[in-house]
Amino acid sequence: MSRYRGPRFKKIRRLGALPGLTSKRPRAGSDLRNQSRAGKKSQYRIRLEEKQKLRFHYGLTERQLLKYVRIAAKAKGSTGQVLLQLLEMRLDNILFRLGMASTIPRARQLVNHRHILVNGRIVDIPSYRCKPRDIITAKDEQKSRVMIQNSLDSFPQEELPKHLTLHPFQYKGLVNHIIDKIRNRESISKKDRTLGIKPQMFQLSILALSEKVTPMAMGYVLQETLKYGSKGRNLLAYSDRGEQAIRQGDSEIAEAWFDQAAEYWKQAIALTPGNYIEAQNWLKITRRFE
């Protein structure tokens, strides 16, 4: 699936404020959320919406998001935490957090047009993974600095994350260290609160793709990516009941529900020989039925 290039307010009305997608504000008195979609949400819809928020905020394609999840699953530590670190350390997101670009699409454009230097060298890859002690500067040209200055003028300096340092008069930013969980919550929540967004949005999005709610993740992967709706819905339903049993402390009943969910998973991948490797990769990531 290609990167979304359509109307941005259309996505905001459906999902809520997305600070990385656009800096525009809704008109005074207008409701950000689409009232026609109000009502009780299913567990599938909640997790799908949170996954979509994550994707549209960072400007990722489905393929890119799956790639990051695979990398995070193989790394040591919490899958959700590693996933957040990978996304936050992208060059386009670092520029956005520094205030050198008003949105992530704007930051991606600056990088693609070769206006940005990392450690003195031009980098034109928005997904470039920044490392501690990386120095990010604007190209020594009037055009490059004017565009960045316009963004810096409207950026509130108190919202700068603690893992970054900005030298606005030198058009330079420094990556102090890899972002951690506590600092990320502080830095994200301030900006999101000003846009009317729930601070928990990012954490819920990560949980929807991490091992903590993996049956749900498998359910929407089957529904959205592999396009086998009935198998995905059955897998989701049984997995949801298993999760409820775990919360109630009944491990035997939970195991029975997960066994039935596993059968639907096996049926789904048996029907998709072309996607068998893809399905197996997701099976390894979820770790639920190994």
BELURVEN-V269334 format. One record per residue. NEAR is the number of other C-alpha atoms within 8 Angstrom. Layout:
BEGIN
near=NEAR
near=NEAR
END
This chain:
BEGIN
near=5
near=5
near=7
near=7
near=5
near=4
near=6
near=9
near=6
near=7
near=9
near=12
near=11
near=9
near=11
near=10
near=11
near=12
near=11
near=13
near=13
near=9
near=8
near=4
near=5
near=7
near=5
near=4
near=4
near=6
near=7
near=9
near=9
near=9
near=6
near=4
near=6
near=6
near=4
near=4
near=6
near=6
near=7
near=10
near=8
near=9
near=13
near=10
near=9
near=13
near=12
near=9
near=13
near=11
near=12
near=12
near=11
near=11
near=12
near=9
near=11
near=9
near=7
near=8
near=10
near=8
near=8
near=11
near=12
near=10
near=9
near=12
near=10
near=7
near=8
near=6
near=6
near=6
near=13
near=12
near=11
near=11
near=13
near=9
near=11
near=11
near=10
near=9
near=13
near=13
near=12
near=14
near=13
near=10
near=12
near=14
near=9
near=13
near=11
near=12
near=13
near=12
near=12
near=16
near=10
near=9
near=16
near=10
near=8
near=10
near=14
near=10
near=7
near=11
near=11
near=13
near=13
near=11
near=8
near=7
near=6
near=9
near=10
near=9
near=8
near=11
near=7
near=9
near=8
near=9
near=9
near=8
near=8
near=11
near=11
near=11
near=13
near=12
near=10
near=6
near=6
near=6
near=6
near=11
near=12
near=8
near=8
near=12
near=10
near=8
near=12
near=11
near=6
near=6
near=8
near=6
near=5
near=4
near=8
near=13
near=12
near=7
near=10
near=12
near=11
near=10
near=8
near=8
near=5
near=6
near=12
near=12
near=13
near=11
near=14
near=10
near=9
near=10
near=10
near=8
near=7
near=6
near=11
near=10
near=9
near=9
near=12
near=10
near=10
near=9
near=10
near=13
near=10
near=7
near=9
near=7
near=11
near=8
near=10
near=6
near=10
near=10
near=7
near=10
near=13
near=14
near=11
near=15
near=12
near=14
near=12
near=6
near=10
near=13
near=12
near=13
near=13
near=13
near=13
near=13
near=10
near=14
near=14
near=9
near=7
near=9
near=7
near=10
near=9
near=7
near=13
near=17
near=10
near=10
near=16
near=15
near=8
near=12
near=13
near=11
near=10
near=14
near=9
near=9
near=12
near=10
near=7
near=6
near=6
near=9
near=8
near=6
near=9
near=14
near=9
near=9
near=12
near=11
near=8
near=10
near=13
near=10
near=8
near=12
near=11
near=8
near=9
near=12
near=11
near=8
near=6
near=9
near=7
near=5
near=9
near=10
near=7
near=7
near=9
near=8
near=9
near=9
near=11
near=8
near=10
near=13
near=9
near=8
near=6
near=5
END
